[in-house]
Amino acid sequence: MDVKFAIDLEHVVRIYRRDEFEVRALDDVTIQVPEGRFVAIMGPSGSGKTTMLNLIAGIDHATSGRVSVGGEEITGMKERDLAAWRARHIGLIFQFYNLIPVLTAFENVELPLLLTPLDKAERREHVETALRIVGLADRMDHYPRQLSGGQEQRVAIARALVTDPTIVVADEPTGDLDAKSAEEILNLLTDLNRQFNRTIVMVTHDPRAERFVDTVYRLDKGILVGIEDGKGGPARAESAQAQA
């Protein structure tokens, strides 16, 4: 049976030009992530992790190569089409939560749904379901200042899930949390991956994350230098392949 890939990057290069300088953020990267996997992109600062995440999320464009996400090639999409595609298919989780302080947890989670045709009752149902999934059904009327850091990140995860995205991308989701809260968030993401078969791609510096994910992709200076099983062994043969 053919493996379906949620993410397929082929010979991807991303170059940033600053005056006369050229920064090769990604250099001929080829990876394939099957549907339903929980994977981590790891490496030192400046290795190209966030650049790769931004390409997968359709926030940035590759300089060359091919980017296919959810079976749809997004490499040459126009900005307007890309924004509509991203709204349908991508759930974003950030390190610093990006919650709006004057809105309740419910209202923060509801925000992405305001751009959809759903009516008020349908939006409420979606929001309540998302908050229940992350264990915050009893906190929906609380403001961010009334929540702990871990709870704020749970609200942010609920917001990412509320549109039922194809892929969840998380940029350092435990980076601003204490050890206990970080562990809880990693456990939550693992549960979401297993229970709902949701593909999750996470950029992280947190070495604890390796115990939770299926596959670790290691970048260094824009080059894919290793692919490992999340438990420390060799990666599954079908999970990814690096360009030699």
One Martini backbone bead per residue (centre of mass of N, CA, C, O) as a GRO file, in nm:
protein
  244
    1MET     BB    1   0.096   0.036   0.023
    2ASP     BB    2   0.072   0.357  -0.010
    3VAL     BB    3   0.222   0.636   0.112
    4LYS     BB    4   0.100   0.911   0.279
    5PHE     BB    5   0.185   1.254   0.252
    6ALA     BB    6   0.176   1.545   0.435
    7ILE     BB    7   0.492   1.590   0.370
    8ASP     BB    8   0.677   1.733   0.074
    9LEU     BB    9   1.018   1.779   0.026
   10GLU     BB   10   1.205   1.902  -0.271
   11HIS     BB   11   1.487   2.054  -0.299
   12VAL     BB   12   1.502   2.276  -0.076
   13VAL     BB   13   1.538   2.634  -0.104
   14ARG     BB   14   1.646   2.913   0.119
   15ILE     BB   15   1.696   3.257   0.038
   16TYR     BB   16   1.853   3.538   0.188
   17ARG     BB   17   1.874   3.890   0.117
   18ARG     BB   18   2.139   4.122   0.236
   19ASP     BB   19   2.228   4.298   0.027
   20GLU     BB   20   2.533   4.130  -0.040
   21PHE     BB   21   2.404   3.910   0.123
   22GLU     BB   22   2.381   3.543   0.168
   23VAL     BB   23   2.124   3.331   0.304
   24ARG     BB   24   2.117   2.976   0.364
   25ALA     BB   25   1.864   2.836   0.536
   26LEU     BB   26   1.816   2.625   0.298
   27ASP     BB   27   1.985   2.309   0.167
   28ASP     BB   28   1.862   2.069  -0.001
   29VAL     BB   29   1.572   1.966   0.109
   30THR     BB   30   1.454   1.624   0.186
   31ILE     BB   31   1.116   1.527   0.280
   32GLN     BB   32   0.896   1.272   0.442
   33VAL     BB   33   0.563   1.285   0.588
   34PRO     BB   34   0.345   1.100   0.715
   35GLU     BB   35   0.048   1.050   0.805
   36GLY     BB   36   0.003   1.089   1.158
   37ARG     BB   37   0.253   1.234   1.259
   38PHE     BB   38   0.505   1.302   1.516
   39VAL     BB   39   0.730   1.573   1.472
   40ALA     BB   40   1.076   1.690   1.483
   41ILE     BB   41   1.260   1.998   1.472
   42MET     BB   42   1.615   2.010   1.503
   43GLY     BB   43   1.855   2.252   1.637
   44PRO     BB   44   2.034   2.506   1.621
   45SER     BB   45   2.067   2.815   1.602
   46GLY     BB   46   2.025   2.884   1.260
   47SER     BB   47   1.938   2.599   1.103
   48GLY     BB   48   1.613   2.628   0.983
   49LYS     BB   49   1.355   2.549   1.138
   50THR     BB   50   1.152   2.789   1.097
   51THR     BB   51   1.168   2.793   0.795
   52MET     BB   52   1.042   2.515   0.752
   53LEU     BB   53   0.778   2.572   0.899
   54ASN     BB   54   0.691   2.813   0.713
   55LEU     BB   55   0.670   2.642   0.456
   56ILE     BB   56   0.458   2.436   0.556
   57ALA     BB   57   0.250   2.685   0.640
   58GLY     BB   58   0.268   2.918   0.411
   59ILE     BB   59   0.447   3.180   0.508
   60ASP     BB   60   0.662   3.082   0.306
   61HIS     BB   61   0.903   3.073   0.038
   62ALA     BB   62   1.065   2.906  -0.188
   63THR     BB   63   1.329   2.945  -0.402
   64SER     BB   64   1.348   2.626  -0.433
   65GLY     BB   65   1.155   2.372  -0.520
   66ARG     BB   66   0.926   2.147  -0.337
   67VAL     BB   67   0.591   2.201  -0.185
   68SER     BB   68   0.397   1.953  -0.006
   69VAL     BB   69   0.061   1.970   0.145
   70GLY     BB   70  -0.181   1.749   0.170
   71GLY     BB   71  -0.136   1.692  -0.154
   72GLU     BB   72  -0.051   2.004  -0.198
   73GLU     BB   73   0.084   2.232  -0.401
   74ILE     BB   74   0.243   2.552  -0.276
   75THR     BB   75   0.481   2.690  -0.421
   76GLY     BB   76   0.297   2.880  -0.650
   77MET     BB   77   0.118   3.032  -0.473
   78LYS     BB   78  -0.075   3.273  -0.411
   79GLU     BB   79  -0.131   3.466  -0.143
   80ARG     BB   80  -0.440   3.439  -0.131
   81ASP     BB   81  -0.453   3.129  -0.163
   82LEU     BB   82  -0.267   3.066   0.078
   83ALA     BB   83  -0.445   3.184   0.299
   84ALA     BB   84  -0.687   2.995   0.248
   85TRP     BB   85  -0.535   2.731   0.285
   86ARG     BB   86  -0.432   2.783   0.576
   87ALA     BB   87  -0.715   2.812   0.710
   88ARG     BB   88  -0.795   2.507   0.640
   89HIS     BB   89  -0.500   2.331   0.717
   90ILE     BB   90  -0.371   2.521   0.951
   91GLY     BB   91  -0.228   2.488   1.279
   92LEU     BB   92  -0.116   2.731   1.517
   93ILE     BB   93   0.175   2.725   1.740
   94PHE     BB   94   0.319   2.919   1.998
   95GLN     BB   95   0.535   3.014   2.239
   96PHE     BB   96   0.354   3.298   2.326
   97TYR     BB   97   0.043   3.218   2.223
   98ASN     BB   98  -0.114   3.483   2.116
   99LEU     BB   99  -0.306   3.618   2.307
  100ILE     BB  100  -0.588   3.810   2.386
  101PRO     BB  101  -0.630   3.979   2.683
  102VAL     BB  102  -0.948   4.089   2.629
  103LEU     BB  103  -1.002   3.785   2.592
  104THR     BB  104  -1.129   3.503   2.625
  105ALA     BB  105  -1.085   3.181   2.574
  106PHE     BB  106  -1.325   3.154   2.389
  107GLU     BB  107  -1.261   3.402   2.203
  108ASN     BB  108  -0.982   3.308   2.109
  109VAL     BB  109  -1.081   3.039   1.977
  110GLU     BB  110  -1.299   3.177   1.782
  111LEU     BB  111  -1.151   3.359   1.576
  112PRO     BB  112  -1.111   3.168   1.319
  113LEU     BB  113  -1.437   3.137   1.281
  114LEU     BB  114  -1.507   3.433   1.175
  115LEU     BB  115  -1.406   3.334   0.868
  116THR     BB  116  -1.659   3.163   0.861
  117PRO     BB  117  -1.993   3.031   0.795
  118LEU     BB  118  -2.051   3.001   1.078
  119ASP     BB  119  -2.254   3.011   1.326
  120LYS     BB  120  -2.286   3.073   1.654
  121ALA     BB  121  -2.364   2.781   1.742
  122GLU     BB  122  -2.135   2.639   1.587
  123ARG     BB  123  -1.901   2.783   1.720
  124ARG     BB  124  -1.957   2.695   2.008
  125GLU     BB  125  -1.925   2.393   1.961
  126HIS     BB  126  -1.630   2.402   1.867
  127VAL     BB  127  -1.505   2.543   2.113
  128GLU     BB  128  -1.597   2.347   2.334
  129THR     BB  129  -1.452   2.104   2.215
  130ALA     BB  130  -1.161   2.215   2.218
  131LEU     BB  131  -1.152   2.274   2.528
  132ARG     BB  132  -1.209   1.985   2.613
  133ILE     BB  133  -0.961   1.846   2.484
  134VAL     BB  134  -0.757   2.043   2.671
  135GLY     BB  135  -0.902   2.076   2.967
  136LEU     BB  136  -1.095   2.380   2.955
  137ALA     BB  137  -1.412   2.393   3.011
  138ASP     BB  138  -1.376   2.563   3.303
  139ARG     BB  139  -1.211   2.829   3.137
  140MET     BB  140  -1.369   2.999   2.908
  141ASP     BB  141  -1.413   3.280   3.097
  142HIS     BB  142  -1.118   3.330   3.101
  143TYR     BB  143  -0.840   3.513   3.121
  144PRO     BB  144  -0.512   3.502   3.064
  145ARG     BB  145  -0.435   3.626   3.354
  146GLN     BB  146  -0.602   3.365   3.492
  147LEU     BB  147  -0.367   3.192   3.375
  148SER     BB  148  -0.149   2.974   3.313
  149GLY     BB  149   0.089   2.893   3.093
  150GLY     BB  150  -0.027   2.611   3.029
  151GLN     BB  151  -0.318   2.713   2.977
  152GLU     BB  152  -0.253   2.907   2.750
  153GLN     BB  153  -0.144   2.685   2.559
  154ARG     BB  154  -0.412   2.531   2.547
  155VAL     BB  155  -0.568   2.754   2.411
  156ALA     BB  156  -0.385   2.764   2.160
  157ILE     BB  157  -0.446   2.472   2.076
  158ALA     BB  158  -0.750   2.507   2.045
  159ARG     BB  159  -0.726   2.721   1.821
  160ALA     BB  160  -0.577   2.525   1.621
  161LEU     BB  161  -0.825   2.301   1.623
  162VAL     BB  162  -1.112   2.442   1.555
  163THR     BB  163  -1.077   2.399   1.222
  164ASP     BB  164  -0.973   2.122   1.149
  165PRO     BB  165  -0.685   2.054   1.065
  166THR     BB  166  -0.449   1.878   0.892
  167ILE     BB  167  -0.214   2.056   1.029
  168VAL     BB  168   0.018   2.090   1.299
  169VAL     BB  169   0.208   2.378   1.401
  170ALA     BB  170   0.500   2.407   1.623
  171ASP     BB  171   0.670   2.680   1.795
  172GLU     BB  172   0.799   2.624   2.077
  173PRO     BB  173   0.563   2.518   2.294
  174THR     BB  174   0.782   2.490   2.562
  175GLY     BB  175   0.976   2.752   2.587
  176ASP     BB  176   0.777   2.909   2.830
  177LEU     BB  177   0.804   2.656   3.026
  178ASP     BB  178   0.793   2.457   3.264
  179ALA     BB  179   0.857   2.129   3.311
  180LYS     BB  180   0.569   2.037   3.379
  181SER     BB  181   0.414   2.188   3.153
  182ALA     BB  182   0.575   2.071   2.918
  183GLU     BB  183   0.492   1.777   2.962
  184GLU     BB  184   0.185   1.825   2.929
  185ILE     BB  185   0.198   1.928   2.635
  186LEU     BB  186   0.331   1.676   2.511
  187ASN     BB  187   0.105   1.485   2.596
  188LEU     BB  188  -0.121   1.630   2.443
  189LEU     BB  189  -0.002   1.605   2.158
  190THR     BB  190   0.005   1.298   2.162
  191ASP     BB  191  -0.299   1.255   2.197
  192LEU     BB  192  -0.387   1.403   1.940
  193ASN     BB  193  -0.235   1.219   1.746
  194ARG     BB  194  -0.369   0.942   1.834
  195GLN     BB  195  -0.683   1.006   1.845
  196PHE     BB  196  -0.684   1.199   1.555
  197ASN     BB  197  -0.453   1.163   1.344
  198ARG     BB  198  -0.259   1.412   1.375
  199THR     BB  199  -0.047   1.611   1.220
  200ILE     BB  200   0.277   1.695   1.376
  201VAL     BB  201   0.487   1.991   1.375
  202MET     BB  202   0.795   2.046   1.567
  203VAL     BB  203   0.970   2.301   1.707
  204THR     BB  204   1.275   2.230   1.905
  205HIS     BB  205   1.500   2.233   2.205
  206ASP     BB  206   1.367   1.999   2.358
  207PRO     BB  207   1.486   1.692   2.458
  208ARG     BB  208   1.215   1.565   2.564
  209ALA     BB  209   1.067   1.536   2.286
  210GLU     BB  210   1.194   1.264   2.183
  211ARG     BB  211   0.991   1.077   2.356
  212PHE     BB  212   0.719   1.164   2.175
  213VAL     BB  213   0.820   1.120   1.895
  214ASP     BB  214   0.873   0.957   1.592
  215THR     BB  215   1.051   1.198   1.457
  216VAL     BB  216   1.383   1.333   1.387
  217TYR     BB  217   1.492   1.642   1.251
  218ARG     BB  218   1.823   1.747   1.160
  219LEU     BB  219   1.968   2.066   1.173
  220ASP     BB  220   2.252   2.241   0.993
  221LYS     BB  221   2.294   2.509   0.823
  222GLY     BB  222   2.036   2.405   0.633
  223ILE     BB  223   2.100   2.100   0.686
  224LEU     BB  224   2.026   1.768   0.660
  225VAL     BB  225   2.186   1.547   0.909
  226GLY     BB  226   1.920   1.392   1.036
  227ILE     BB  227   1.733   1.078   1.103
  228GLU     BB  228   1.522   0.989   1.380
  229ASP     BB  229   1.406   0.824   1.618
  230GLY     BB  230   1.242   0.934   1.900
  231LYS     BB  231   1.391   0.688   2.076
  232GLY     BB  232   1.700   0.675   1.918
  233GLY     BB  233   1.662   0.533   1.664
  234PRO     BB  234   1.595   0.447   1.367
  235ALA     BB  235   1.423   0.536   1.119
  236ARG     BB  236   1.175   0.487   0.938
  237ALA     BB  237   1.191   0.414   0.617
  238GLU     BB  238   0.910   0.579   0.538
  239SER     BB  239   0.929   0.864   0.696
  240ALA     BB  240   1.214   0.940   0.551
  241GLN     BB  241   1.433   1.136   0.325
  242ALA     BB  242   1.753   1.201   0.231
  243GLN     BB  243   1.964   1.379   0.048
  244ALA     BB  244   2.279   1.281  -0.074
   0.00000   0.00000   0.00000
